[in-house]
Amino acid sequence: MKTTTRGGDDVPDARCTLTNNKGTWYLATPGSVTVHRSYDDMNVTCSKAGYIANAGSVPSGTKGMAFGNLLFGGLIGAAVDMGTGSAYDYPSPITVWLQRAAVPGIRGAPIS
């Protein structure tokens, strides 16, 4: 996972929280963390001093192997994979955009 400005400049050392119905994970960017996969989307919040915090969700997708398991492993194998979350995946890498905060009292001026 990494944080950048919309212009593509890296924003290192942002603090991020990732949450789904299986748990909550924390990391500093750039970095990685192993999360428990789930059918539910993952909520992501990143912040850093001097930047506006950004929050959003990352959609969970069904892995192609889940359909193969349904064909070859039957309904029980597919149900187990879906119940444990192993049938789902999140995109990688995840990039979160951060925008510099305006200087108080000076509209639109970036912090240098």
C-alpha positions as CSV (number, residue, x, y, z in Angstrom):
1,M,0.0,0.0,0.0
2,K,1.2,3.5,-0.7
3,T,0.0,7.1,-0.4
4,T,0.6,9.7,-3.1
5,T,-0.7,13.1,-4.2
6,R,-2.9,13.1,-7.3
7,G,0.1,14.4,-9.2
8,G,1.9,11.1,-8.3
9,D,4.3,12.4,-5.7
10,D,4.9,9.9,-2.9
11,V,3.6,10.8,0.6
12,P,5.7,8.5,2.9
13,D,4.9,7.8,6.5
14,A,1.1,8.2,6.3
15,R,-0.8,6.2,8.9
16,C,-3.4,3.9,7.5
17,T,-6.2,1.8,9.0
18,L,-7.8,-1.1,7.1
19,T,-11.0,-2.6,8.4
20,N,-13.4,-5.3,7.3
21,N,-15.7,-7.7,9.1
22,K,-12.7,-10.0,9.9
23,G,-10.6,-7.4,11.8
24,T,-8.6,-4.1,11.8
25,W,-5.0,-3.7,10.6
26,Y,-2.6,-0.7,10.8
27,L,0.4,0.3,8.7
28,A,2.6,3.2,7.7
29,T,3.2,3.8,4.0
30,P,4.7,2.6,2.0
31,G,4.1,-0.8,3.5
32,S,2.2,-4.0,3.5
33,V,0.0,-6.0,5.8
34,T,-1.7,-9.3,5.6
35,V,-5.4,-9.0,6.0
36,H,-8.1,-11.6,6.4
37,R,-10.1,-11.7,3.2
38,S,-13.8,-11.3,3.2
39,Y,-16.9,-10.9,1.1
40,D,-17.2,-7.4,2.5
41,D,-15.4,-4.4,1.1
42,M,-12.4,-3.1,3.1
43,N,-12.6,0.4,4.6
44,V,-9.3,2.3,4.3
45,T,-8.4,5.6,6.1
46,C,-5.0,7.3,5.7
47,S,-3.8,10.5,7.4
48,K,-0.6,12.5,7.8
49,A,0.1,15.8,9.4
50,G,-0.1,18.6,6.8
51,Y,-2.5,16.6,4.6
52,I,-6.2,16.1,4.5
53,A,-7.2,12.6,5.7
54,N,-8.7,10.4,3.0
55,A,-11.1,7.5,3.6
56,G,-12.8,5.1,1.2
57,S,-13.5,1.5,0.5
58,V,-11.8,-1.2,-1.5
59,P,-14.1,-3.6,-3.2
60,S,-13.8,-7.3,-2.5
61,G,-13.8,-9.5,-5.6
62,T,-14.4,-13.2,-6.1
63,K,-11.3,-15.1,-7.1
64,G,-11.5,-17.1,-10.3
65,M,-10.5,-20.3,-8.4
66,A,-13.8,-20.1,-6.5
67,F,-15.7,-21.0,-9.6
68,G,-13.4,-23.9,-10.3
69,N,-13.9,-25.1,-6.8
70,L,-17.6,-25.1,-7.3
71,L,-17.2,-27.3,-10.4
72,F,-14.6,-29.7,-9.0
73,G,-15.1,-29.5,-5.2
74,G,-18.9,-29.2,-5.2
75,L,-21.1,-26.9,-3.1
76,I,-19.4,-27.9,0.2
77,G,-15.9,-26.8,-1.0
78,A,-17.3,-23.6,-2.4
79,A,-19.2,-22.9,0.8
80,V,-16.1,-23.5,2.9
81,D,-14.1,-21.1,0.7
82,M,-16.8,-18.4,0.9
83,G,-17.2,-18.8,4.7
84,T,-13.5,-18.5,5.4
85,G,-13.0,-15.7,3.0
86,S,-10.4,-17.6,0.8
87,A,-12.7,-17.2,-2.2
88,Y,-12.3,-13.5,-2.1
89,D,-9.5,-11.0,-2.7
90,Y,-8.7,-7.3,-2.6
91,P,-6.8,-5.5,-5.4
92,S,-3.1,-5.0,-4.9
93,P,-1.4,-2.6,-4.6
94,I,-3.8,-0.1,-3.0
95,T,-2.9,3.5,-3.5
96,V,-4.6,6.3,-1.5
97,W,-4.4,9.9,-2.6
98,L,-3.7,12.6,0.0
99,Q,-4.0,16.3,-0.6
100,R,-1.9,19.0,1.2
101,A,-3.9,21.0,3.7
102,A,-4.3,24.7,3.1
103,V,-2.5,27.1,5.4
104,P,-5.0,28.5,7.9
105,G,-6.1,32.0,6.9
106,I,-4.6,31.8,3.4
107,R,-7.2,30.2,1.2
108,G,-5.8,27.5,-1.1
109,A,-2.1,28.0,-0.2
110,P,-0.3,24.7,0.3
111,I,1.9,24.0,3.2
112,S,5.5,23.8,2.1
